[in-house]
Every structure is written in structure tokens, then in C-alpha cells.
Amino acid sequence: MLAPFPESARINVPPALARDLFDGAERLPLYDNQEFYSPALQEQVRRDVRAVSPEGFDWLVGSIGERVARWPYCVLLGGLRFDEGNRVFVAVNRSFGEMVALPYKKPRAQLVHYIQPATDIHSPRGGRESERLHTDAANWAVPIELISMVCVRPDRQGGGRSRVLDVDAVRDEVRSRLGDKTLETLETEPVPWRMSPLCGGGLRWRTVLTKSGRMCWRRDVINLALELDGVGLSREVLALLDEFERVITGTARTLDFLLGAGEMLFSDNTRTIHSRTPIVNADASNRLMIRSWIRAS
């Protein structure tokens, strides 16, 4: 039995504020997804949407920021209305920093990224990589700090439930099940990460956990690095990574919830890892999410 999403980390947006922001966004021009790569345009959309209700917009942004800064380092918003041009989505996200992405190339590299089961990356270990707990952009030199995601359509059969595990729970589970020495090793022993070719490729070494309370985890990126000539880890460290993966996969402290249409999940990518449950007949599923990566200000 996994943990439900805590009520303390939910925000219900008042209908009047949701209507005002939506109407303000609808008065703006429609922009192409590629145009949103411009930080100046992102900021202009933020200012224009905020202008329709400055106090309400600031309350919303402040409420998100307060909740993401504390356990469980994520927040679930209900009641916002999202326009088809994604201007409300961009305005809220830009309030926390610059929206960033890999160079534009459909279907998997867009600033406002459309996530569909049929395009999820297959895993050599079976299933899809999105079904395993992970950090987004772990194959960047510096992973992004914040993620936002809106459910446009949930899977008709209830698949693709969201799962989020926070760094406090990870540290507690490692300490209690593997010991203080293992926790210290994960904080001090760098492991290799294969960088995306679209970010220049190459290799970076960094730890899975940090003493400052951050984490980075994506086993497939580490495995890709280990395929490079001259890159290796001791049997002890490889076994430790296997044990770590078993611990985080098996803990009952993972939040488990189904995003409904119009709900928005905002999370700290340095203090949470996330996944989704499998989707039956994924290639035919109509599930659709939109996602943003944010480089925090």
C-alpha cells in the first residue's frame, strides 16, 4: 500500500481567479511552441497574464512556492483553466524561472512538451523508462530544478498513475534498511552519468545523494555511461546501486495518485523522483500530459 497525496500539498484555485487568468490569456496572440523558447516571450506572457489579476496571480505563485519548498516538495493544483495556446501554463511556470528544453524536435523535444504513452522511451530492462523512479534531465550537466505537468486527458483505463518519492523518505529508507555507511557512500562516491548528445555528450561524475539534501537518480543514464570505454565501477558500488534501487522501488512512502483532467503537478526535481504506473496497450492510449522544465531563478 503506497501513500496518498497529502491534503496539505494541494491548492484549489478559486473559480473567479481561474476565469480571470484564462480570459486574460485568451486575449493574447497564439504563439508557436518554438516561439516559447524565447525567455523574453515567456516573460512577456507572464506579465500580460498577471496583469489581469496581480494580487490573485501573486497569491497563486506564492502558494506554489511555499508548498514546493517543504515536504513533500511538490504541490497539486486543481481548478486552473488552461487555454489551448498554453499561455496560462507558460505564465505560471515563468514565475519560477526560465523554461528550458532540448533543441526543438518533435515529438520528444519541445519547450511545452506533449507526453503521450506511445512516444515514451522503451527500457532495455522491460517496460518504459517513465515507469521507473527517476530524475528528469539527469543526462544534462546540471539537471533542471523544477518540473510542472498538467493532465489534459487521463488514461481511460486508469493507467499511468503518478508516483513521487521525496529525498527525506529516500534518506530515511537507506539509513534504516542499508545503514549509515551506505548513506555516506551515496553522498560521497561519484558515479558516471552519460550526457545527452544534444547537450554535447560526454560524461559527468556526480553522487546520487548530497549532504545538502538533494538527489539525482536515473539508472539507465548510469548504465549508458558504463558502456563507454574506460568507464567502470567496483562490484561493491554496482551492488550498492542495485540495493538502492530495490529500496526506493519497494518503499511504501511513495505517493501514489491519479492526475485528473486539468490538474497540475509542480515538483522540485532535485528533492523528488517520480514515475508513472504501466499503461495497458500504451500505443493506443489517449492519455496526454503537457510538461515544462524550469531552470530556477
Secondary structure, 3 states (H helix, E strand, C coil): CCECCCHHHEEECCHHHHHHHHHHHHCCCCCCHHHHHCHHHHHHHHHHHHHCCHHHHHHHHHHHHHHHCCCCCEEEEECCCCCCCCHHHHHHHHCCEEEECCCCECCCECCCEEECHHHCCECCCCCEHHHCCECCCCCCCCCCCEEEEEEEECCCCCCCCEEEEEHHHHHHHHHHHHCHHHHHHHHHCCEEEECCHHHCCCEEEECCECCCCCECCCHHHHHHHHCCCCCCCCHHHHHHHHHHHHHHHHCCCCEEECCCCCCEEEEECCCEEEEECCCCCHHHCCCEEEEEEEEEC
